[in-house]
């Protein structure tokens, strides 16, 4: 249960930076920079381009999947290194 609360907390903090609610183009420059390093931005962009007919994507779909794959690898490496310490 604590992990679920922690995940929702992170999603709530980074959710507004994804471009799902407000377009990234109208955000101030410093928020645009944060949105571009947020992997959730690329997930929302990929979903929008794949699921919404006539939807406009901010980034190319290849970039969306590339950033998501890179984020997955980075998080897997972090989890692999932390797991032995947390499992004991």
Rosetta blueprint (number, residue, H / E / L):
1 X L
2 X H
3 X H
4 X H
5 X H
6 X H
7 X H
8 X H
9 X H
10 X H
11 X H
12 X H
13 X H
14 X H
15 X H
16 X H
17 X H
18 X H
19 X L
20 X L
21 X L
22 X L
23 X L
24 X H
25 X H
26 X H
27 X L
28 X L
29 X H
30 X H
31 X H
32 X H
33 X H
34 X H
35 X H
36 X H
37 X L
38 X L
39 X H
40 X H
41 X H
42 X H
43 X H
44 X H
45 X H
46 X H
47 X H
48 X H
49 X H
50 X H
51 X H
52 X L
53 X L
54 X L
55 X L
56 X L
57 X L
58 X L
59 X L
60 X L
61 X H
62 X H
63 X H
64 X H
65 X H
66 X H
67 X H
68 X H
69 X H
70 X H
71 X H
72 X H
73 X H
74 X H
75 X H
76 X H
77 X H
78 X H
79 X H
80 X H
81 X H
82 X H
83 X H
84 X H
85 X H
86 X H
87 X H
88 X L
